[in-house]
Amino acid sequence: MSGIVFHICEHVDRHIQRYRNQDIQFNRGIEDYFPNREFEVQELTAYIESLFRSWGQEIDRAANIDMHSLYHLIEHTGYHLGQIVDRTRRLTEKEFRFCQHGINERALREGIG
């Protein structure tokens, strides 16, 4: 499952790089980028939090953001997060039930923890 997490992280990181340098070109896409890396939960959580913190800072600084690209990043991330929740549910046989009355992020965090 770490492959999906790192796929999302790569997508976010590329957006960070584009906000810093709009002329940047990437030689390859990330369609097949799903690396399987071993990380401790705390280490992975810290990496993800740092990455998204950087993304937020770059959004705040960016003078010109391509809204189509931003919406794509959000939609793409949401799609893969759904996969992660589904696969985690299947592996743990645990029902998270975090959106029975609308999306409730606190209930999701408590259910996963």
C-alpha positions in Angstrom: 0.0 0.0 0.0 3.0 2.3 0.4 3.2 2.6 -3.4 -0.1 4.6 -3.5 1.1 6.8 -0.7 4.4 7.6 -2.5 2.5 8.1 -5.8 0.4 10.8 -4.1 3.6 12.3 -2.5 5.3 12.4 -5.9 2.3 14.2 -7.4 2.3 16.8 -4.6 6.1 17.2 -4.8 5.9 17.9 -8.6 3.3 20.6 -7.9 5.6 22.1 -5.3 8.4 22.2 -7.9 6.1 23.8 -10.5 5.0 26.5 -8.1 8.7 27.3 -7.5 9.6 27.1 -11.2 6.8 27.3 -13.8 9.2 26.4 -16.5 10.2 23.0 -15.1 9.7 20.0 -17.3 9.5 16.4 -16.1 10.9 13.7 -18.4 8.5 11.1 -17.3 4.9 10.9 -15.9 4.0 9.2 -12.7 1.4 6.8 -14.1 3.5 3.8 -13.1 5.2 5.3 -10.1 4.1 3.2 -7.1 7.3 2.3 -5.2 7.1 -0.2 -2.4 9.2 1.3 0.4 9.3 0.3 4.0 8.8 3.1 6.5 7.9 3.2 10.2 4.4 4.7 10.6 5.8 7.8 12.5 8.5 8.4 9.9 6.0 8.2 7.0 3.5 10.4 8.8 6.2 13.0 9.4 7.2 12.9 5.8 3.6 13.3 4.5 2.9 16.1 7.0 6.1 18.0 6.0 5.3 17.6 2.3 1.8 18.9 2.6 3.0 21.7 4.8 5.4 22.7 2.1 2.7 22.4 -0.5 0.5 24.8 1.6 3.3 27.3 1.9 4.0 27.2 -1.8 0.3 27.7 -2.6 0.4 30.8 -0.3 3.5 32.2 -2.1 2.6 31.4 -5.7 1.7 34.4 -7.8 0.0 32.4 -10.5 -1.6 28.9 -10.0 -3.1 26.9 -12.8 -6.5 26.1 -11.4 -7.1 23.1 -13.6 -3.8 21.6 -12.4 -4.7 22.4 -8.8 -8.2 20.8 -9.2 -6.6 17.8 -10.8 -4.2 17.3 -7.9 -7.0 17.5 -5.4 -9.2 15.1 -7.4 -6.3 12.7 -8.0 -5.3 12.7 -4.4 -8.9 12.1 -3.3 -9.2 9.1 -5.6 -6.1 7.5 -4.2 -7.0 8.2 -0.6 -10.2 6.3 -1.3 -8.2 3.4 -2.5 -6.0 3.5 0.7 -9.1 3.6 3.0 -10.7 0.7 1.0 -7.5 -1.4 1.1 -6.9 -0.7 4.8 -10.5 -1.7 5.5 -10.0 -4.9 3.6 -6.7 -5.8 5.3 -7.8 -5.0 8.8 -11.5 -6.1 8.3 -12.4 -3.0 10.3 -15.2 -0.7 9.3 -14.2 2.9 9.7 -17.7 4.4 9.3 -16.3 7.9 9.2 -18.8 9.4 6.8 -22.1 8.0 7.9 -23.4 11.5 8.6 -21.2 13.3 6.1 -17.4 13.3 5.9 -16.0 13.5 9.4 -12.2 13.7 9.4 -11.9 13.4 13.1 -13.8 10.2 13.1 -11.6 8.9 10.3 -8.4 9.8 12.2 -9.7 8.1 15.4 -10.8 5.0 13.5 -7.4 4.6 11.9 -5.4 5.3 15.1 
